Amino acid sequence: MSQEKVTILDVAREAGVVPSTVSRVLNGYPDVSEETRARVLEVIKQLGYKPNRAARVFRTGRTQTISVILPMVGTDFYTRLVNTIDNELAQYDYDAALFPLLSQRRLERYRDPTALPYHADGLIIVSLNPDSLFPNGDIPGGIPTVLIDIYHPRYDTVTVDNVKGGYLVGQHLAARPAETFAIMVKERFDTPFASGVFRDRLIGFKQALLDAGQKLPDENVITVEFSWDGGRIAIREILNRYSGPLNIFASCDLLARGVMDELGYRGLTVGEEIRLVGFDDQPWAADYGLSTVRQPIEAMGAFAVSLLFRRMSAPDQEPTHQVFEPQLIVRQSSRGGEIMN
């Protein structure tokens, strides 16, 4: 077999694997057994296969790349989501190219239809509103697009029911009477960085309290920056204002971790007099004993990738809106004080 004609399909056939496995070996993914990896590499050597992306782009018009525009990188939520997206794309022999927004300067660059993100075969936008990103919400170049963590009627979307998630927390804490606070993330609704998810969580939380005959005073909603330190700042303000039993809803686990660390520094613990619930169920939450709302982040990422390839193959289909159900996970941080009927 001449080297010029060797393809990834030839390698897969000779090695007795599927093409995506060959792709994962070539890209260094760890989730391939050493035996399979060695067999694939040996076949690649025997056949003289050499990947040629430039030739493939010229031949097919496809870059084998999906752009991912997101607010930032490095947080638990985005790390888990991006890892899932990248792993799923490997099954299609595609790669993810990340474009964190980060600043107004980048926003202006990404509004240019000739910008690098739109040189890909498809686009995933995470936690950002196209109406704020682009004039009239129009994706530059009409590139196939899926949104994650935000709803938009004109695009395929993958979200979790944040209102219901907040409601579950409110129900849970309403059964444990105490002065109640909510720690929210600042969302500036005149910028692309506002997805509305934290607002929705608060709406559900307040409604559950009302349904239980309770009301969350406006002054008991503490708004801070999206950071670990934001949680510490919020609990300091709460403790300066109130010294009795507390119920606290932190609208994300990052804030909840800051709360727990500050309480630990002060020699206080959560679970009895101070009850705390977060939102996300990050991998470390179980070790912290944190009650939280579980978002199926990996399932959301996987579904978004499948939805994008469906859109790429059928660009004129009606938008699909997939809403995942949240689940309240109760741990030590909020078990104390329940009213027994």
Secondary structure, DSSP 8 states (H G I E B T S, - for coil): --GGG--HHHHHHHHTS-HHHHHHHHTT-S-S-HHHHHHHHHHHHHHT----HHHHHHHHS--SEEEEEES-SSSHHHHHHHHHHHHHHHTTT-EEEEEE--SHHHHHHHTSTTSGGGGSSEEEEES--HHHHSGGG--GGG--EEEESS--TTSEEEEE-HHHHHHHHHHHHHTS-SEEEEEEE---TTSTT--SHHHHHHHHHHHHHHHTT----GGGEEEE-SSHHHHHHHHHHHHHH--S-EEEEESSHHHHHHHHHHHHHTT--SSSSEEEEEEE--TTHHHHT-EEEE--HHHHHHHHHHHHHHHHH-TTS---EEEE--EEE--GGG-TT----
